[in-house]
Amino acid sequence: MNTIPATKETYELLVQELDTLKKVDRPRILQEIAEARAQGDLSENFEYHSAKDQQGKIEARIQFLEDRVARSVIIEHDTASANRILFGATVKVKDLDSGKEHEYKLVSPEGSDPVNGKISSVSPIGKALIGKTRGDKVQVQTPKKVLVLEILDYK
C-alpha cells in the first residue's frame, strides 16, 4: 500500500469530510430513498432515481476518502531550519518575467487550494521547488508558457 504525504491540516479536513458523509449525508440520502420508494412505481419516479444517483456519488466519495485517510502519513518537517525546500514548506518566489512575487505552501493534492496559495507538491511548480534552496532559479512548463521563478525565501 503506497502512502500519501499529507499536512496535518489536510488530514483533518479529509477525516472531517468523511465523518460528515457517513453521519449526515449517507443517512439523509437513505431517508430520501425510503420516502421516494414509498411513493409507489419506481420506474418513472424522478425523486427515487435522483436519490439513488446521489447515493452512488456519496458512496464513491466515502470509498475514496477512506482510502486516502488510511494511506495518509502526516509529514511535519521543521521547514524553518531545513537547508532545502521540503513538503509543507511555504515558499516565496519571484516570477522573473513579470517581476511579481508569489507565496506558495506545498501541500498534498487533496489540500490544494491555489486561490489561497496552497499548491500540490506534485504539481509542476511544486515538483520544481522541492529540494531547491534560496537563490535557486527553476523553470516550470505551464500550459501557456515556461515560467522562470527565483526562490526568494522559504519557511
Beta strands, then each sheet from edge to edge (+ up, - down):
strand 1: 4-6
strand 2: 72-74
strand 3: 90-95
strand 4: 101-107
strand 5: 118-120
strand 6: 137-141
strand 7: 146-154
sheet 1: 1+ 2+
sheet 2: 5+ 4+ 3- 7+ 6-
end
